[in-house]
Amino acid sequence: SVRAARPLAPSAYLAKPFNAESLRQRLRTLLPASAGAMAVPQPLLVSELRDFLDTVREEGQGAPLLSDVRDAVSQALQSGEQDLGELQAVFGNDPQITALLIAAASTAAQHQGVPCQTLAQALHRLGVARTLNLVLGLALQRNAQLRDPRLAELAAHAWQQARRSADLARWLALELRLDAELCYTAGLLHNLGELALLRSLQDWLDTGGELSDEQIEHAILRRSASFGSALRIRWRLPFGLRELIAAFYGLGSGVFSREALLLNLCGLLLALAASEQPASLAEARCVRMLRLDLRLLERLPAELYRSA
C-alpha cells in the first residue's frame, strides 16, 4: 500500500503498462557491478529490433549529450557561481539540454499561466543552481557517448544540422524582426527525434542485438519523426514551440504565425540541392505568405544553409 511504502522514501515508480526493458535499464544504474566481473551483454527482452524500438519510443531518454557540453557542466560545478549569460553560451548549442530546461521551466511556471519557449526564458526562471542541477542529473544519468562508429557519425551530422538550422532561423528572424530566440530554439530542436532514435539503436547494440547498415537507414527514415513527437510530448514542451518545429517539415491548413512560416522556409533552404539558389524559392508558399523581399534571399550567407 502507499502508506506502507512511504517510510521507504521511494524515488521512482513503475508505470502502467509495465515496461520490462525500461525497468532493466534503470536497475543497471542502481546495482553495483563486481570489480572483477567480465562485461557480459545483458539478454534481450525482445527478439526483434522493431519490437524493441516500439517499446523504448515512449521511454527513451533523449539525445546524447555533446561531449563539450558535458565537460562544461563539470567545469561550471567546480568553478563556483556562474551567470545566466555564461550558461546560455555553454548550453545554447545542445538540443537535449535546451529541451530539458524549457520543459522544466514551463512546469515550474504553470501557475503563472505563461509558457516558457526559449532557453533564455528557461534560465531566467530556473536560476543558476537549478539549471546546473538539472544538467548534472542528465549527465550522470547516461554517459551518452555513442560507441558504434556508424551511429556516432550520424549523430555528429544531426548535431551539425540542428546547429545550422538554429543559426539560419535566428538570422532570418532578426532580419524580419521576429522572435529570434524562439526561432533559434525551434531550429535547434527540429531533429531531436533522430538523436533520440540513434541512442535507442545504441542501446539495442549494448544489449546484444545486431544492427545492419540497412536497418539503421530504414529506422532513421521510418521512425525519427515518431520518436521526436513522443519525446516532445513526454517532455511537455509548449504547444506553440511544437507547432514551430512541425512547421519546419511542412505546412498544413490553417492560420500560421510568421515564426512558423519562417521555420518552414528554413526547412526548404536546408533541403536545396547544391546547384539551387535561395531565390529559386520565390514562389514557395511560406515566402509568399511572409511577403518576403527577394533581396533578402539573395544576400543570405551560404554558410547558413550549405553543409560544409
N, C-alpha and C positions, 0 to 999 in steps of 0.2 A: 504494500500500500504506500501511498505518498507519505503518510505520517511516519511509517517505519523507515522509509528511505531518507527522510530529511536529515537525521543526525549524521548520516554518512557523507553529507555535502557533495552530492553528485555534480560533476562538471560537464557531463554530456548525457544524452538520452537517445534511445533507439526510436526512430520514427517509423510510422506505418506508411506504406508497406515495408516490411523488413527487407533491408538491403545487405546481404551477406558479404558482398565484396567491399562495401564501404566499412563495415564493422571490422573485417580482417585488416584493412589498411590502417584503421585507427588503432587497433590493438598493437600493430607492429611498432608504432611510435611510442607506446607505453611500456611494452615488455622489454626488459633488459636483454641484450644479446650476450651470449657467452664469449669471453675474450678469446678462447682458443678454438671456437667452433668454426667450421668451414661454412662459407656462404652457399647455401643451397636454395635454388629458386623455389618459392612457395607454389604449391599446386594450384592450378587454375580452378576456380569455382564454376566456370562456364567453359565450354569447349570451342566455341566459335567467336571470332572477332566481332561479328555482327551483334551477337548477344551481349558481349562484354561492353561494347560501345553504347548499346541501348541502356545497359544498367548504370554506367557511370555518367551518362549525359546529365542527369539531374543531380548527381552528387559530386561532379567534378570540382576540383579546387581552383581551376582557372589557369591562366597562362604562366609560364616560367618567369621568375624574376630575372631582370637583367643583372649580370654579374657586377657591373659598375654601380648599379643602384644598391645591391646588397652590400657592397663594400662601403658605400657612402652612408648607409644606415649604421653600420658598425662604427664608423668614424664619428658620426654625429652623436652616438650614445656615449662615446668616450671623451668627447671634446667639450662637454658641458652644454650650456644654453645655446640654442640656435634661434635665429629669427625666421619669420614666415617666408620672407623673400628667399633666403638660402634654401629652405625646404622645397619651395616651388621650383627652384633651379635644379635641385637634385632629383626630385620625383617627377617632374613635368614631362619627361620623355618615356615614362613607363606606363603602358596601358592598364596593367593589372592593378598597380598601386593607385593610379588615378581613379579607376572604377571603385576600388575598395573604399577609399577615403570619401568619395562622393556619396556612396551608399551609406557609410557610417554617419556622415554629417547630416544627410537627409533624414535618417531615422531619428537622430538626436534632436532635429529641428521640427519634428512633426507637429509639436504643439504650437509652433509659430505659424503654421499654415503656409510656409514659403519653401518650396523645394530648392535643394541645392543642386546646381547643374554644372559647376566648373570647379577645377582644382583650387583656384584662389578662394572661392567661397567656402569650400570644404575646410581648407587650412584655417581660415579666419574663425570658423565656427568651432572646430575641434581644438585649436591651440597646439602649441609645440609638443607638449608632453604626450597628449592623447594621440597625436599623429605618429610620433615615434614609436609609441607602444603598439599601435595597430600594425605598423610596417614591420616592426621587430617580430611580432607574433606571426606574421605572414612569412618572414624569412626563416623563422625557426620551424614552422610547420612543415615545410618541404625544402630540401636543398634545390630544387627547381632547375638544376642543370640537366639538359638532355644529353644522355650519354651516347645514343645512337647517332653516328655522324650524319646520316641522311636526314633525320629529324632535326638535328641541330642546325643544319644548313637551311632547311625550310623555315625554322623558327627565326633565324637571323634575317632571312628575306622578308618574313612577315613583319618583323620589327621595323625594318627599313621602310616598308610600305606604310606602316602606321605613322611613323615619324614624318614621312614625306606628305602623307595626306593631311596631317595636322598642320604642318608648316604652310601648305598650299591653302588650306581653309582659312588660316589666320591672315595670310597675305590678302586674299580676296575680301575677307570681312573688313579689314582695315581700309581697303580701297573703297568699299561700298558703305563704310560707316555703319556696319552691323556689329553684333556682339561677337567680337573676335575670340574671346576666351571660350565661349560656348561652342563656337565653330571648331576651335582647336581641339577641344575635348571630344567632340563627336568624331572628328577625323582620327584622333588617336585611338579611339575605341572601336572603330568600324570593323576591324577584323579580329576582335577578341575571341570569337568562336574558333577561328583557325588555330590560335595559340593554345586554347584550352584543349582542342582536339589533339594537337601534337603531344601535349603532356599525357593525355589518356593513351595514346599509342605507345609512348614510352613506358607507361605503367603496364600495358599489355606485354611488352617485351620483358620487363622486370619480373613478371610473374610466370615466365617460361613460355609465353606464346611466341609464335613465329609470325614474321611480317615481311611480305614481299614488296618490291617497289610498286607493283601494280595495285596491291592492297592500299598502300599509302596514298597513291594518286586517286584511287576510287573514293577513299574515305574523305579526303580533302574536298573533292568535287561534290560529294553527296551529303556530307554531314557538317561541314563548317558552319553553315547558316543556322541549323537547328541547335548546335552547341552554343553558338553566340546568343541566340534568342533565349535559350534556357538559362544561361548564365546571367544575362542582363535582368531577367525577371527574378531570378533567385536572389540576386544582389539588390533588388528593389531600386534599380536606377530610375530616376524620374521619367514619367511618360514622355515629357517634352524632349528630353535627351534621346530617348529611344526612337522617337519619331525622326529626329535628325539623322541618326545612324541608319535607319531604314531608308531614308531618302537618298543616302549615298548610293544605294543599289538600284533605286528606281522610284518613280512617282506613280502613284495610283490615281484614284479620282478624289476630288475634294478640294479643300482650300489649304494652301501651303504657306507657311511663313517664308520670308525672304531668306532666312538662315537655312531652311530645308532646301530651298531651290539652290542655294549656294553649295550645299553638300552634294546635291545631285550633280552639279557642274563639276565638282572635284572628282567624282567617280568617272565622269565622261573624259575629263582631261587626263587622268591617270591611265585610262584604257586606250588612249590614242596610239596608233601604230607609229613606228619610227619615222615614216615618211609623211605623217599628217601634222598639220599645224593647228594650234588652238582656234584660229579663225575659221577652220572648217566646221566648227560647232555653231556657227552663226544662226542656223535655223533650228537648233535644238530647243525643245520645249522650255527648259529651265532658263536658257539665255533670253528667249522671247518674253517669258513672264517676268524676268528681272529687268527687262528693258535695258540690257547691258550695252554700254558703249563698246563697240568692237575694237576700239583703240586700246582698251584695257587688255583684251586678249592678246593683242599684238605685242604688247610690252611685258607680258607675263614672263618672268625669268624661267628659262628652260630647266634649270636645276630643280625647280619645284615640282615639275611633272614628268621629267625624264629620269629613268633609272640610271644610276652611274654605270 
